[in-house]
Amino acid sequence: MTRFAKSALAALIGLCTPLAAPLGVMQAAHAADLPASYSDDDGGVCGQPWVLSKITSRFSYQVKHVPHLPDVQITDFHRIHQHRYLPANDTWPIGRRYCGATVNLSDGRARDIWYLIEEGQGFASIGDNVEFCVSGFDRWMVYNGSCRILR
């Protein structure tokens, strides 16, 4: 599906939803589907279950498909924190939250993880996108040495 088709489909869904849903349902769906209304002091976003679940599943895919990575899984997250928030504005249209934590792996080791939550950058611009880097698992230097890009 082309980028234009995805945008047109998202716009069509957005236009039809208010007509079909009562006001109370529409507001609840809007708040759940487009979580771009975070406040500056909302540090709990980094620990949301959907964020941690997305990281866990993508990490599992990564260790299976990138050569020479150990076959381990994330078992737990500790010390989850937000260390920077860049709100969306006229010159910077995408709000970003930079988060960090420590993960326990299935081999018993603890590693630092750094991740970024980009507001409104999910599929067809609906929802949020999560990018992450686990220390020692960035074989192709996507996030520079020691996950520097996401810190």
DODREN-263811 format. One record per residue (C-alpha): residue in three letters; chain; x, y, z. Coordinates in nm, 2 decimals. Last residue first. Example, Ala and Ser with C-alpha at 12.3 -4.5 7.8 and 13.67 -1.06 7.14 Angstrom:
// residues 2
<atom ser A <1.37 -0.11 0.71>>;
<atom ala A <1.23 -0.45 0.78>>;
// end
This chain:
// residues 151
<atom arg A <2.02 0.86 2.52>>;
<atom leu A <1.87 0.73 2.20>>;
<atom ile A <2.15 0.82 1.96>>;
<atom arg A <2.42 0.71 2.20>>;
<atom cys A <2.31 0.34 2.20>>;
<atom ser A <2.66 0.24 2.32>>;
<atom gly A <2.82 0.32 1.99>>;
<atom asn A <2.58 0.46 1.72>>;
<atom tyr A <2.21 0.38 1.72>>;
<atom val A <2.22 0.17 1.41>>;
<atom met A <2.56 0.03 1.50>>;
<atom trp A <2.51 -0.29 1.31>>;
<atom arg A <2.56 -0.51 1.61>>;
<atom asp A <2.34 -0.31 1.84>>;
<atom phe A <2.30 -0.58 2.11>>;
<atom gly A <2.57 -0.47 2.36>>;
<atom ser A <2.35 -0.21 2.53>>;
<atom val A <1.98 -0.27 2.44>>;
<atom cys A <1.86 -0.01 2.19>>;
<atom phe A <1.50 0.10 2.14>>;
<atom glu A <1.26 0.27 1.89>>;
<atom val A <0.89 0.29 1.98>>;
<atom asn A <0.62 0.44 1.76>>;
<atom asp A <0.30 0.60 1.88>>;
<atom gly A <-0.07 0.57 1.77>>;
<atom ile A <-0.21 0.64 1.43>>;
<atom ser A <0.02 0.79 1.18>>;
<atom ala A <-0.07 0.53 0.92>>;
<atom phe A <0.10 0.27 1.15>>;
<atom gly A <0.25 0.45 1.45>>;
<atom gln A <0.43 0.79 1.43>>;
<atom gly A <0.17 1.00 1.63>>;
<atom glu A <0.40 1.06 1.93>>;
<atom glu A <0.75 0.91 1.90>>;
<atom ile A <0.86 0.71 2.21>>;
<atom leu A <1.23 0.66 2.23>>;
<atom tyr A <1.42 0.39 2.41>>;
<atom trp A <1.74 0.32 2.60>>;
<atom ile A <1.81 -0.02 2.75>>;
<atom asp A <2.08 -0.10 3.01>>;
<atom arg A <2.17 -0.46 3.05>>;
<atom ala A <2.12 -0.72 3.34>>;
<atom arg A <2.25 -1.07 3.29>>;
<atom gly A <2.07 -1.39 3.40>>;
<atom asp A <2.07 -1.56 3.06>>;
<atom ser A <1.70 -1.49 3.02>>;
<atom leu A <1.77 -1.11 3.02>>;
<atom asn A <1.70 -0.86 3.30>>;
<atom val A <1.64 -0.51 3.16>>;
<atom thr A <1.75 -0.18 3.30>>;
<atom ala A <1.57 0.13 3.21>>;
<atom gly A <1.58 0.45 3.00>>;
<atom cys A <1.34 0.68 2.83>>;
<atom tyr A <1.35 0.96 2.57>>;
<atom arg A <1.01 1.10 2.50>>;
<atom arg A <0.95 1.26 2.16>>;
<atom gly A <0.67 1.49 2.03>>;
<atom ile A <0.68 1.52 1.65>>;
<atom pro A <0.61 1.85 1.47>>;
<atom trp A <0.93 2.03 1.57>>;
<atom thr A <0.91 2.39 1.43>>;
<atom asp A <0.55 2.44 1.51>>;
<atom asn A <0.55 2.24 1.83>>;
<atom ala A <0.56 1.89 1.95>>;
<atom pro A <0.70 1.83 2.30>>;
<atom leu A <1.07 1.72 2.35>>;
<atom tyr A <1.08 1.52 2.67>>;
<atom arg A <1.40 1.39 2.83>>;
<atom his A <1.51 1.15 3.11>>;
<atom gln A <1.20 0.93 3.14>>;
<atom his A <1.26 0.65 3.39>>;
<atom ile A <1.22 0.28 3.42>>;
<atom arg A <1.44 0.15 3.70>>;
<atom his A <1.37 -0.22 3.63>>;
<atom phe A <1.23 -0.42 3.33>>;
<atom asp A <1.19 -0.80 3.33>>;
<atom thr A <1.24 -1.12 3.13>>;
<atom ile A <1.39 -0.99 2.81>>;
<atom gln A <1.48 -1.29 2.59>>;
<atom val A <1.81 -1.45 2.50>>;
<atom asp A <1.95 -1.63 2.19>>;
<atom pro A <2.29 -1.47 2.18>>;
<atom leu A <2.35 -1.23 1.88>>;
<atom his A <2.59 -1.36 1.61>>;
<atom pro A <2.36 -1.30 1.31>>;
<atom val A <2.05 -1.07 1.35>>;
<atom his A <1.72 -1.25 1.29>>;
<atom lys A <1.65 -1.44 1.61>>;
<atom val A <1.79 -1.18 1.85>>;
<atom gln A <1.60 -0.90 1.67>>;
<atom tyr A <1.26 -1.08 1.67>>;
<atom ser A <1.28 -1.13 2.05>>;
<atom phe A <1.39 -0.76 2.08>>;
<atom arg A <1.08 -0.66 1.88>>;
<atom ser A <0.85 -0.86 2.10>>;
<atom thr A <1.00 -0.72 2.43>>;
<atom ile A <1.01 -0.36 2.30>>;
<atom lys A <0.64 -0.38 2.19>>;
<atom ser A <0.54 -0.53 2.53>>;
<atom leu A <0.73 -0.26 2.72>>;
<atom val A <0.55 0.01 2.53>>;
<atom trp A <0.21 -0.15 2.55>>;
<atom pro A <0.25 -0.21 2.93>>;
<atom gln A <0.31 0.17 2.99>>;
<atom gly A <0.64 0.22 3.18>>;
<atom cys A <0.77 0.51 2.96>>;
<atom val A <0.44 0.68 2.98>>;
<atom gly A <0.46 0.71 3.36>>;
<atom gly A <0.66 1.03 3.35>>;
<atom asp A <0.36 1.25 3.29>>;
<atom asp A <0.50 1.59 3.40>>;
<atom asp A <0.51 1.74 3.05>>;
<atom ser A <0.16 1.63 2.97>>;
<atom tyr A <0.07 1.36 2.72>>;
<atom ser A <-0.20 1.45 2.46>>;
<atom ala A <-0.05 1.25 2.18>>;
<atom pro A <-0.21 0.92 2.29>>;
<atom leu A <-0.41 0.88 1.97>>;
<atom asp A <-0.60 0.56 1.99>>;
<atom ala A <-0.70 0.56 2.36>>;
<atom ala A <-0.78 0.93 2.40>>;
<atom his A <-0.96 0.93 2.06>>;
<atom ala A <-1.16 0.62 2.15>>;
<atom ala A <-1.27 0.77 2.48>>;
<atom gln A <-1.37 1.09 2.32>>;
<atom met A <-1.56 0.91 2.04>>;
<atom val A <-1.74 0.69 2.29>>;
<atom gly A <-1.87 0.99 2.49>>;
<atom leu A <-1.97 1.18 2.17>>;
<atom pro A <-2.17 0.90 2.02>>;
<atom ala A <-2.00 0.72 1.73>>;
<atom ala A <-2.09 0.69 1.36>>;
<atom leu A <-2.04 1.05 1.25>>;
<atom pro A <-1.72 1.11 1.46>>;
<atom thr A <-1.57 0.79 1.31>>;
<atom cys A <-1.63 0.87 0.94>>;
<atom leu A <-1.38 1.15 0.91>>;
<atom gly A <-1.10 0.98 1.09>>;
<atom ile A <-1.15 0.66 0.90>>;
<atom leu A <-1.14 0.85 0.57>>;
<atom ala A <-0.83 1.04 0.68>>;
<atom ala A <-0.65 0.71 0.78>>;
<atom leu A <-0.74 0.56 0.44>>;
<atom ala A <-0.62 0.86 0.25>>;
<atom ser A <-0.29 0.86 0.44>>;
<atom lys A <-0.24 0.49 0.38>>;
<atom ala A <-0.32 0.53 0.01>>;
<atom phe A <-0.08 0.82 -0.02>>;
<atom arg A <0.20 0.62 0.14>>;
<atom thr A <0.14 0.33 -0.10>>;
<atom met A <0.00 0.00 0.00>>;
// end
